[in-house]
Structure formats: structure tokens, C-alpha cells
Amino acid sequence: MAHDYNSQDIKILEGLEAVRVRPGMYIGSTGPKGLHHILWEIVDNAIDEAANGFADKVEVILYKDGSVSVEDNGRGIPTDIHKQAGVSGVQVVFTQLHAGGKFNNENYSFSGGLHGVGASVTNALSEWLEVEVYNKTIYKMRFHSYYDKTRKKMISGEPEEPLQNTRIKTDKHGTFVRFKPDKDVFETVEFSLETIAKRLRELAFLNKGISIKLTDLRDDEKFYSKTFKYDGGLVDYVLYLNEGKTKLYDLPVYAKTEKDGILIEFAIQHTDSYTESVFSFVNNIPTPEGGTHEVGFKSGVTKILNDYAKSNNLVKDKDVVFTGEDFREGMTAIISVKMKNVEFEGQTKTKLGNPEAKAAVEAATIEELDVLVRNKKNKPIFDAMIKKAVGAAKARNAARHAKEIARAKNGADSAKLIGKLASCSSRKAEFNEVFIVEGDSAGGSAKQGRDRQHQAILPLRGKPLNAEKKSIAEVLKNEEIRTIISALGTGIGNDFNLDNLNYHKVIILSDADQDGAHIRAILLTFFFRYMKPLIQEGHVYIGMPPLYKVYKKDVIEYAYDDSELQKAIDKVGRGYQLQRYKGLGEMNPEQLWETTMDPQKRVLMQVTIEDAAEAEKLITTLMGDDIDGRKAYIAEHADFNKEDTFMSKVNV
């Protein structure tokens, strides 16, 4: 039926209404990530005050009613009347999109809040928001969201009254913001203490000397309060990441300087591990995809260490020719830049695109390291770096030889791979998935129960090698690892090419017990160390087999953890029978399909890297040599059938 299209069909979204209608455009999603995003917007404003020298304390408090507050001792949001808007600066900040003090460089030299939408978006997606400004006296204002029956629409972040000067005198200065996320917007409104603590710890590392306090008042029996403050800044950050590793020299190499208007800071320390761990930040924002600043830093390190090795005749073997990767083997480094007019690129906007940053960071890295190299006290440190690089270059040659052997063996081993891998008939990788299954028994059930067009099965007959603390040459000797590499088709390490991925979903399917958890950890460690883009681009999943089957005649319910068991029992009703699955091998093909493999019913956990530095720390803790650290972590956190920081439950 034809419909006339005219100007009356164009809907004008007033004020913050656009945020309410399309929250994903502003915060990415309405899941846990989006929930925490509206907190980060307020935290970032407080940190910007501190990073620009106007504050030294930030406090975050979680309350029983589901609200959260952020307070800083900065200058306070302006309380005077804004000439253009005709209302207070506080009202402008919390009700106007693209309004703030960060669009010119007079108030903030550097800021994490780039788009001026932060505080207003948080307000728009909250049931209510309260703000207090401390500036000789206390100013107060409250906003709330509600459904207007007359206008038949939701009103977001409406001021209850103009900014009020209470006339109460105070010696404090700064801003206090408290808000309650709207349960009608978000899938969950429960903040994660662990997620918040990790981000605040990271911000404390990145902003030397700033005190950031986190308090959780939600549980009377588990009161939590911790202050993050690191006078060593990035040096402390590197030492934190290298806990449990064998360090090649005691203290990280550190430098801080300014070049072409860009503040540049970095810290470096090598360990005896075989992979590099370089983490970069721009204006306190993580850049896991790197960018021009990271390229400049790596180039600078390569040039200085190459020159140092030659001028000191530290390379006796003429066959050793260094690459940048050789100097970064075993290197943990943090590079943090603060600059104006930041330009991000990439799909997730986590890659710095400013071309001027490369030249500035490269020049600064060379200059600062050159000063350190010339100091004779540092000679043992730089000698250790070169010795490590020599070993890396030799291992790289050995690995190349091992890869050539592996490629040659692929032809000879193809019969073995075909015997293990039950491929799928479809040749469109974007629609295909491979299940890496623990054990031949479960693998057999999976092969029989699968969708043969799109699902491939790769049973593991033994435990893969723990890739942590192993060179790439050693990794390639493991038959199970070689089989996985051959099946996926991407190659590994520097040869990794995501375009060659044969299956766009790589699903780890193991028992919900300690052995199964260990296999998951081993495989995730391998992917993280040698196929990281596989995780970064969202291709790795954890299959979630049920723990219980509750049934009576033709009524069957499955429970994936203890919390779901009672719900399943209630659904089945009296006279139910209960089966506790000890492993995947106990399920017949039909059960495995119905509970774990059917895309219409299954639950998968997508493995993501929300915080690359914390992921690095966790891998080291769980898979490295620090036994005491691993025991302590497992005792506190282990629940292997539960969603955690690095995984999100999705039905796919």
C-alpha cells in the first residue's frame, strides 16, 4: 500500500530523547559493557580534572539501591549561567549533547572524554541523577526520567528544578555525581566490582600519584574498600604485570618527555618469556589495536637497540640479523601518550590514527633511550636486552625451520588430520564453525549429532601443550597444536592471517570439571599468545554443556549451573528425576545436539579481551610458574561454569 512521505514523517527527537531511543549509538550496547560505559563517562571527567593537574583524589562508591557515585576534588563544574543556553553550566553539561569544556584546549590540555556526550548520556539513561558542586558553598541539582502521559513519551534526564545554591559553606572543592541506571534500558543494572576495580587500578597506574578509592556498600557481609595509588606510575604498572615472571633486570627502564605538544611516557622491562606484551594508551584510553604512537615507539626501540648492539660488538654470530620482534621478545612495555585533537580509527575506535604521533613518539623514544644507553650504570640492562634478542633471533630461525618441516608434514599428516577432523560440507567460512572437543568419546557423539553442513568436529586425544613459557619452535612440536593450526588454516605468530580462517566460530567444548577447565585454559593461552586476533575479532567461544538433566516422562529441563537447577526442578514439577553429568561422554548425540550444539537452543560464551593488560596478567597467573599466585587466584575466583570478565554469554 502506497504511503505519502512528507515532512510530517520526520520525527524530531528533542533533548536527550535520541539517546533513549538509540542507546547503542552512544554507549555501544545495553548489556554489561554499556552499563559500565555510563559510569566510565563520569569517571573520565573526574580523571581529566586530575590528569590536567586540578585534582588528586577520585572516589567511587557502589550503593545498595543500585546507584553509584563519583566524586573528585577538582575545580567543580561551572555553576554560573551559560550565556548561550540561559541556564547554569551544570544543567548544560547534563542535558546538552556535545556540550563541555573539552572542545577547545583552554580548560583541558588532554582529555579522555572526546565527544562531549558523556555526562548527558549518563543522565539520559538513568532513573535519576544527582549532582553536587563544591565551590565555597554547596550547589545541588537533581534530574530524573519519567513517562509523560500527556505527551505519551518518555522524558529523559529532566531537571527537577534549576541549580540550587544551598548557601551552606564548605571548604571542599570539586564535583559529586550519583546516579541510578535505568532498569528499563539495560539488560542488567548490577555493576561488577571486579570490572570497576580493574579499570580504576589501570587509571591509577596511568596517572602517577593520583588517589582513586573504590568502596562497595552493597553487601553488609562483604564490605569492600580499596584505594589505588601508585607513585611509580608506569614503572609500578610494568612490575605489576610482570609479577610471577622471571625478570632479566630488576627495575623497568622509564622515560617521560614532551615532543611537538605530545606528552610521551613509557616503561620497559624484559622477562624470560617468549612473547611481547606491549600495551598502549592515549589520554588514558586503551588502544588495543595500537596505532601510530605504538608504531613510533616500536621503531624507536628497534633503532636504539640495533645501534647499541653494533657499537658494543655484542653480536659475535654473523648469521644473527635482528628484526624488531627479536628486541620485543619477552618485553613488557607500557606506552602512554597525552595529546590534543585525537583521531581514532578501526572498527572499534581503539586504534590511534594521528600521523603526527608516530614521528613524535619515535623521536622521543630514540632521544630518551639514547640518554639512558649512554649512562654506564645502565649497561647491564641493555646488555641483557641484546642477549635476549640474540636468543630470539636464533629461535626465530629455528622456528622458521620448524614451520617448514610442519608445512612439509602437513601433506604427510593430512590423512591423520582427516581422520581426526570431521569437516563440514559448506565452503563459506563465515557460516561455518569448528568444535574442538575434549576426548574421543565426546568427539564421536558430536560427529553424529552435528549439523554436517556447517559444523566441523576436531576431537583432542591428548592435552595440548601449555604455550606459556614455550618458544614457538617448541609449540610446533606438539601434535595436538599442529592439528589445530592445520584445521583453522590461519598460521600462527607473525605468519597469522585471519583472512584464511576456515571457520568463523571456533568453539572449545570440554567437560565442566577441573580437567575440562584446564584444557580450556591451555587452548585460550595458545590462542592469546600465538593467534590473538582470533580472540580480538570475536571468533573464539566456549561451549556450555549442562551440569544437570531434570526430567519426568516427556518433560526435560537442563540446568547449566547450580543456580539454574532449582528453576529446572520447579518447571518439571513433583516426581522429577535428576541426572548429574560428569562429562560430555555421558551424552548421546541427540542430547549433545539439543543442549550444546543446536544454534537455536545452545548457550555459548564469547571470549573477548576487554582489558588486554589484565588478560596478560591473568594468563601469567594461571599458566605461568608462580604456583602460590595461581592457587590464591583460583581459591578466590574459580567458578568454571560462570561468566567472567573475559567472556560474555550469548545465544549463537
C-alpha angles and dihedrals in degrees: 000000000000119000125196111235114210141146091282088069091061108095117210113209109210127214112326094348091105090060091052094048096046107021092159090067090062106032103021098240143002092237127095092293092056092045091056091042092068088053092049089054091062094038091051091055090054092046091049088058089052096042090054093051100257099107140026102186134062125174129192121192128188114207134204093245091063095258127124132204135206122196131180133179095227130119096293127238109292111267100191123102115278107232097215097043098035092222135089122290088244092058091047093052094051101039107033123075115222092019123126147100095272102078092084126038098236099093101028124031090190131012139179092205098079105168106043092234099101108098094034093051091050089051093047093054097045132089086224140348130200127195132189124188120199112208111141087306131034118260120195137192134167131199130189141181122227144156113261107213093192095054091031095225143096117268113209128207096347116178111242089208137339121285109294125214102212091195087225106141119230139178090208123099129195140053134297118197124182124178142166117219114234112252089207090063105040130059088223130011096194112113118219112236091201093052093048094045092052094051094046091048089052092050091049090053091049094049107051116221098005114132115223117183125195122193127180115199096169099099120044091199095049105042110177129192126158136163121212114205126150118184088184093056112185092008089060089045093056092045089051092052092047096052108128093022127107106249121211092212131016106241130035121250107249137189138168126186145139124244127178091343094310119117107220127192131168142166127196134190130165126217132184092261122116102230134067122242110195117165122185134193137188117201088342091306115123115240103197091169090056117216140187095325092054092046090052092048094050092047091051093050092048094051096048095046092045090052092045093051092050098044092050096043091234095150113075097166109082090201091066111098114170129227125191090257090061092060091047097050106119091004121140110193138169118200116187124180130181118199146148128256096020117199118199125194138179128074094287096038091238099119122087112233104180106122092202090063093066095057094042096048094043092051092045092048092051093046096047096044090046089058091050093046091054091055105093091210088069095053095101089053096052092040088056090051092053093045089053091048092051089054090047092052092051091046089049090056090047090048091051088053090047090051090051089051090046091051090049090048092050089075093047092042095046091099089053091049092048088050090053101035118066098198126202126244098235116090095197103104094197090065097041132090135187124210114211098205129197111236138359094263095057089038090057092051091047092051091052097043101042133103097256094202097062108009124080123188126213112182118202112221095187138014114283118236119275098245093199110106091008126115120235089250090057092046091054091057092065111097096209092051092047089051092053092048091050093048095049094044097207102108119224142258114002090353093058113127117180091195089071094056109133096199125036092203117053106187122192109209116187139144119284093243139085095281091048091048090050092053090049090050092049093050093045090049090053092048092046094050102039108015103031096150087062088067097034092056093049101250099127122085139172116226113226112216114190122255095209141034115203113189147160121180105311096348114098130174128177125210120203097195140005093270091060094046097081091048090053091049091050091052095050093044133201120349093034125155123220129213121187111205113223093186148345090265090071092064122087118224093265093052093046091051094046097047107030114012108037106102090211095058111017128101119221130184112222112216112225137169106230092163114022095192093051090046088054090050092049094049090050092049096048101036106026133084099272099105096174092050091050093049091049093050095047092047090054103037114017116125104134098191094052132093113256141182095282098044136058126197114240135167104231 
